[in-house]
């Protein structure tokens, strides 16, 4: 099979990056074109440790695209490309093309040419925060539904865990309000019994089992992240802390007094083994915890084994961010979660990471969800969030279960419209592989009667 043709990106300066044909490993790309395609990069729309994302224009067609440029290690295949080439869903950003380019110092870059979607859920949230307004509930439902439909697809049909669900990775078309999941740089097919890194996912949206250092986690970590995003949409400009913190100052002080201790226990055990527990407790009682923690963190850095982010100095988040669990470090993230869900039970800890079942945490009572949200919040919304944000991964709703939750019933009403009177984006254009193996009882809830003519394969 012939390889894809060389393509190039022309930067705003007018210089053209050298392009190469794709290696043999990528000759089976589903996106094929017999022409040479050139792109003019117009502006940077995203950047990070992964590389940079440009908004660009195809010079041959004038089509707007997004180009994600990442440094490629020649020794390895690119997992993100391998994932993107098999994705095909209305709520997942589409891969249009890809090519390699080299710099003057012979560094190799992979360029993923993606469909361009101008907005993100993150920027939409910021817009309403700035306007001091709550997001219309219909948008909350639309965004939430499409997030979980994307997760149902990648979890069930493809077997992929995204591992970085957050508002910044959820693209939004501002006219149709269609949502598309993007950035599969951390995505991976999880194989039962095979370990995975626990230091994954952006902190505010990191599932508790990851904070506990679990390495054999499941796609339920995406469900937790999706639940955090949904709660953030529901809370609007009023953060969870401002909503209820006045009523639990004592709990916060009790927890914060244990933050260093919890960090020390969790990390020290991870490095040295479980038999050091009594030694650590003894040193803590003698009053030398702080000194030991400093020495210990240096030791952990030397060994490269720090299981949780122990950033105890300063806040490193944007002021305008309004996450549900606004932890200032990996450990403080756990504190924020405990403030809401209460101290996990021994059984819950076992479900997250059985290595920590013998260790005691300060006993904090759960804060009722209905007190976290404002009084006029639909009870269905509160119920859904409570089902998504469970300590035990196996007790969290699946993405499909979230889709059929009563909170989204309004979207199944054919009379529902956007605030401007326009129709909703397509929500029920399911394909056979999306619903393979789904029970008939769930299918009847998932696909409303008015949409079943488009899903004749279901036989409903």
N, C-alpha and C positions, 0 to 999 in steps of 0.2 A: 504494500500500500504506500502510495507516495506521501511524503511528509508535507506539512503545511508550508505555504510560501513564506518567505521572509516578510516582515512588516516593520514599520518604524514609527517612532514618536518624534515629532518635531516640537521642541520646547519653545516657549514664548520668545526666546532670544533668536530663534530662527535656525539654531543648530539642530542637526538630525543625529539622533543616537544610532550607533551602529547596530544592525539587527542580524540575527542569525536564524537559520532554520531550526525547527524544533528537533530535539534528540529523538532517537527511535522510540524511546519509551512513551512518547507523547503523540505518536502517529495515529493513534486510535481516537483522537478527539472527535466528539460528536459534532462540534462546530467546524464546518469545512468551507473553504473558499478558495477558488482557483486564482484569485487576483492578489496583487500586492496591495496592501491597505496601509495608508499613512494617517497619522493622527497629529493634530496640533494641540498641545497641552495649553490650556487657557488659565487655569488657576489651581492652587493647592486647596483641596477641600478636607484633607485629613492627613495626619502623620502620627507616628509613634515609633516604638522599638522595632516594629515590623518593617517600616519603610515609609512610603508616602503615597497618597492617593491624589490623582489629578482629575479635574474635570477637563475633558478634551473633546475635540470635534473630529469626526472622520472627514478627511479632506475630499474623499470621493463622493460621499453621500450627504454630508452636512449634519449627520446624526450626532447628537450629544451622547457621550459615553463617560464612564468613570474608569480610570486606569490605575490599578494598584500595582506599584512597583516595589518588589522585594528582592533583597540580596539572596542569591541562590548558591547554595553549597553544591559544587559539582559532584560531590561524592554521594549525594542523596537525592531521592525523588522528592518533589514538593507535595506534601500531604494535602495542602489546601487545594492545589490544582486537581489532584486525584479525586478529592471530594466534590469540587465544583463541577467537574465534567459529568457527574452522574445525577446532578440535581436538576429537577424540572418541576417547578411548582409555582403557582401564582403568588404565593407569599414568601418566595425565596428569590433573592436577586439572581438574575440570569448571567451566565458566562457567555459572552459573544465570541471571543477570540482570545488568543494568547500568543506571546512571542518572547524571545530572549533578546536582550541588548547588552552591550559591553561598554564599559567606560574606558577612558584613556589608560588607566592603570590595570586594564584587563579584568576588572571585576565583572562577574556575570550577574545580570538581573533578570528576574522573571517578571513579565508585565501581563497582568490579568485584565483583559478588556471586559468590563461589566456594563450592564444597563445602568443608565444614570437616573437616579431618583433624587430630587433636590433637597428634601427635608429629612429630619430624623425626629423620632419621638422625643428625644432629649431637647431639641430646639423648640418643639411644640410646647413642652412642659415649661421651658424657660419663658416662652412668649406669654403664656397665661400668668406665670408668676410676675413678670414685669408689668403686666396690665392689671395686676391685683384682682384677677378673676379666676373663677373655677372653670375647669374644662367642662364643656357640655357633656352630660352623661352619655349621650349617643356616641361621642367620639371615644370615650373611655371603653364602652362596650365594643365598638368597632375595632379599636386597637388591640384590646385584650383578646377578643375572639381570634383575630388573625395571627396574633403571636402564638396562641395555642394550636391553631391549625397548622402553622409552620412546624411547630414542635412535634405534633402528631405525625406529620409527614416524615421528618428526618429521623425520628425515633422508631416509628413503626415500619415505614416502607424502605428506608435506607439503612437503618441501624446505626445512625450517627448521633453522637452527643456533641452539641455545639460547644459547651464549656465556657462561653463568654456572653451570655444573654444579658443585655443592659440597654437602656434607652438609646445610647449612641450607636448601637448596632442594629437598630430597627428603623429602616428607611420609611418615609411617608410621602406619598404623592399628595400635595396640598389641595389639589382639585378634586380628586376622586376619593381620597383618604384610604387608598389601598396601602397596606403595610407589607414590607419585604424585609426578611431577615438577611443580614449580610455579615461579612467578616468571619470566614470559616478557618482563620489561621490557627485557632486552638482546637478545632473540631477533630474528633477521633472516633473510630468504631471501637466500642468497648467490648472486650472479650472476657467473659466470665473466667475468673481465676488468674487473669493476667493483671499485674499491678500497673497503676497509672500515677502520674505525679499529682500530689494533692495541692501544691501551690499553683492553682489555676483559677481562672474566673476573676473578674474585677471585684474588689473587696466588698463593696456595699451589697453586692448581689451573690456573694459566695455562700453556698450551703453550709450548714453547721458541721456536717461530716467532713468537709474539706478543711475547716478550721481545726477540727480534731485530728487532722493528719491522715484520714482514710485514704487508702490507695486502691481499694477494690469497690469503688462507688459505681453508681448506675446513672442512667439518663435522668433520674429523679433530681439530680443537681440542677438541671435545666428548669425543671418544674418549680423548684424553690426560687430560682432567679426570676422566672416569669411571674411568680406570685409577688415578689418584691416590686417588679415593674408595675403590675396591676395595682398594688396598694399605693404606690407612688402616684399613679394617675388618679386614684380615688381621693387621696389626701389633698391633692392640689398644692396650693401655696403654703398650707399649714402643715408643718412637719410633725411627724409623730412625737418628737421630743417636746415641742411646744404644746401639743395637745394634752399630754398627760403628765409631764414631768413634775409639775407642781404637786401632784398627788403621790409622788413616790420618791421624794428626796432621800428619805431614809434608806430605801432600797438601793438607790444609786450610790450613796456613800458607802453602804455595806459592800456593794460589788466592787467599786473602784478601789476600796482598800485591799481587795483580794486580787486585783488585776496582775500586779507584779508576781504575786505568789502563784497564780494559775499559770502564767507564762513560764515561770521557772519550772514548775512541776511538769508541765506538758512537754517542754522542750528538753529538759534534763533527762527525763525518762526515755525520750525518743533516742537520745544519743547514747546514754550509758546503760540502759536496761532497767527493768522494773525493780530490781533489788536496791536501788539507790533511794527509794521513797523515804524510808525511815531516816536516812542520813540528811536528806533535804529538809524534812520536817524538824529535825533536831537543830540544824543550823538556823532555820527560820526562828525557832523558839529562842535561840541564843542572841538573836538580833542582828545577824550578819547577812540577811537575805539580799540587801541592796548590793553589797560588795560582791557577793557570790554571783549575782545576776550579771554584773558588769563583766566579771572574769568569764562567766559562762558564755555570754553572747560573743565575746571575742573568740572563745574556743570554738563555738559553733560555726562562726564565720570561717575559721581556719579549716574546719572539717567539711564545710559546705553542707551542713545538715540542719540548718535552722528551719523547723517545720512550720512555724507561723511567723508572720512579720512582726517583729518586736520593735516598732518605731515609736518610742515613748516620748519623743521630743517634737512638739508642734503638730499643727494640723496641716495636711497636705491635700485637702480637697478644695474645690472651687466654692466660693461663698454662696453662689447661686444654686448649687446642687441641693436637692431636697429628697434624699433617699429615705427609705423606710427605716433602715438600720445604719445610721451615719457613724460607723466606727472610725476612730482615728488611727487605728493600727489593727493588725490581724487579731490580737487578743481583745482589744476594745470592741471589735466587731462581735465577738462572742458575748461580751458584756451587754451590748445593745440588744442582742437577741434574747438573752436571759431576762432583761428588763421587761420584755413583752410576753414571751412564752413561759417565763418562770424557769427555775432550775430543772434541767432534764432529769427524768427518773433513771434509775440504774438500767432498766430495760431499754430506754431510749438511747442512752449512751452506748449500750451494747450494740444497738442497731447502727449507730454511727461509726463507732470504733471500739471493739471489745477490749482493746488494751487499756482503756481508761475506766473500766467499771468499778475498780476498787478505790478510786480516789474521790475524795469529798469536795464538793463545791458549796459555796454559801447558799443556803436555802432561801430562795426568793419565790414568792407566789406569782402565778401568771396574772397578767393584767387583762381584763376582759376586752375582747376585740371591739365590742359595741361602744366602749368608752374611749377607744382610740380614734374612731371616726366620728364625724359630727352627727348630731342627732337625726338629721334628715337623710342620712345615708340609707339606701335601700337595704333591707336585711339580707336579701339575696347576695348582694355584693360582699357584705361582711362574712356571710357563710362561705362563699367561694374562697375568699382570702384565707380563712381559717383552715380550709381543707388543703390548700396549696402549701401553707407554711407550717408544716408538721416537722418535729424533730426526726421522727422515724421515716426514712426515705420510702419504705414500703407502705406507709399509711397516707402518703400524699396522693392526691388525685392524679391520674394519668392525664395526658393532654386531651385525649378523646373524652374522658369523663368531664374535664373542664368545659369542653365544647357543648355538651348537652346540659350543662347546669342552667337552672331557671334564670340566672342573671342575664343570660344571653337570649332569652325568649323574645324580647322586643325585636331582635334582628331577624327572627324567623317569621315575623308578621309581614306579609307582602305589602301592607300599607305604610310601613315605616320609611321615612325619608330623612335625608340630611337636613340640617337647619336651613339651608338655602333652597330646599325643595327638590334637590336632585336625588336620583336613585342612589342606593347604597352600592358600593363596589361588589363584584361577584364574591359570594361567600359560600355557595353550595355547589360550585362547579367541580365536584369531586371526580377523580379518575379511578378506575378499578383498583389500581395498586394502592391507593390511599386507604381504601376500605376493605382490603382483603382480610378475611378472617374475623371481621367485626360481626358480633351477634345481631340477629334481626331486630331484637328489642332495642338495641342501641341505634341501629340504622334508622328506625322509624322516628326516633327522637332527633337524630343528627340531621336528617334531610327532611325539611318541611314538605308538606303535600304539594304546594305550588311549584316546588323545584324538582320534583321527582321525574318529570318528563325529560329533564336533562341528564338524569341518572338512570336510564332505562335498564342498564346492566344489573341494577340492584334487584330487579324483579319485585319491587314493592307494590 
